[in-house]
Amino acid sequence: MSTTKPFTPTDGEDNSNGTRRDFLKQTSLLTAIALTPGTVVKAAENQWDEKFAGVFEKQALHLEVNGVKHELMVEPRVTLLEVLREYLDLTGTKKGCDRGQCGACTVHVNGVRINSCLSLALTNDGKKITTIEGLAKEEELHPMQEAFIKHDGFQCGYCTSGQIMSAVALLKEGHTGSETEIREFMSGNICRCGAYPNIVKAIQEVKGGMV
């Protein structure tokens, strides 16, 4: 009685099943790579770019903010507004339009008012910055802050810090000769609640007290 042995390929024989299996695996891998969306690849590249930028591109920044000196390491693309809010936790300076159009981010740099969202932090190296947190002397409010409270110069309050910083600068600039002049030189600060008449009254009161 004869028996039939199962076929088992030897080392010298062609293993067609194994070859076919390997071929299918390689083909599937190549197909998956080819079909990977470009956005996924691009996102991965951007993540690595940001990691390398964080390591190699940071530069030293020296600021004196509200009388306190700070030494930081920041990327060249970081704005002064971002440093104040995210690095120093001075959130009184607000991020509104982020385009220099609303004035909510107004601060003083060496005594001059600027929109901090438009100013790169590194361009202010070595300068003195004053924010809304630096106006009051301990528990004593700045006269402009008191006037805004007295005359209801705010409603929602989001623009108020920028309004006050601009108003204080306005007095130093000497642009308080008339209501029209005040409105003109405060036009860079937008109040969506429409508290403009009360803001003008507050500025006029402080100006009168300085005469």
Helices and strands as residue ranges (DSSP letters): H 16-34, H 38-56, E 59-65, E 68-74, H 80-82, I 83-87, E 106-109, E 112-115, G 116-118, G 121-124, E 128-130, G 132-134, H 143-150, H 160-173, H 179-185, H 196-210
